[in-house]
Amino acid sequence: MSQHPITTAVILAAGLGTRMRPLTQAVPKPLVQLKGQPLIDHVLDRVAAAGIKKAIINVHFKADLIERHVAQRSGLDITISDERGDLLDTGGGVKRALAMSDGGPILIHNSDTTWTEGMGNNLDRLLATWDDTIMDGLLLLALGADALGYDGRGDFQMATDGRLTRRGERTIAPFAFTGVSIAHPRLLSDTPDGAFSLNRVWDRAMEAGRLYGMRMDGKWMHVGTPEALRDAEAWLDHPFDD
């Protein structure tokens, strides 16, 4: 496996948070609180504990509030990627952030995803699984049927060697994307300026056999709506009641 250390995380925090209304009328979704702590702090604490040294946070909606909040933190070198003028979607946002990174592989983490650990630490396992000799992208996956705040039909099938394929039409796939991944800069090569989705480059990597997945261990929570937030807090209070 590659020994290249991954020292930079890109935190995607530029979304409009429409599904989280009315909570996002006052604050952006990354500052909505889960168990008394803003969602983005759960993320930043996690990536710092995994040994990440730098966090690049993209901002758009209520950007000033996020900037002021993260400026109070210590322990991470935090850089803001400003998307106030143009919302760039996931792929465009990561591409802009790459210009502020050290040029190596990066950890990408949505600001509305969290989990409880199972056996071992999931980010540590993801970083240890990364192998940039065979991978352009590595996605952290959860069993959709066991997730909180997720009601989809699954995103991916995963082969025994970890390679990913899409769920087919009118079918169900076991694995849901948790919003956390590792990407080599070549994943974003030959992409347009402006807004585009990471799905676009994942499809290209899948065709080349270079998109992999790793199943997380623990309970994944997609905290995207007020209902999902309530469910996550209730489960964290009584994690074995379901």
Secondary structure, DSSP 8 states (H G I E B T S, - for coil): -------EEEEE-----GGGTTGGGTS-GGGSEETTEEHHHHHHHHHHHTT--EEEEEE-TTHHHHHHHHTT--SSEEEEEE-SS---HHHHHHHHHHTTS-SS-EEEEETTEEEEE-SS-HHHHHHHH--TTT-SEEEEEEEGGG-BS--S--SEEE-TTSBEEE--TT---SEEEEEEEEE-GGGGTT--SS---HHHHHHHHHHTT-EEEEE--EEEEE--SHHHHHHHHHHHHSTT--
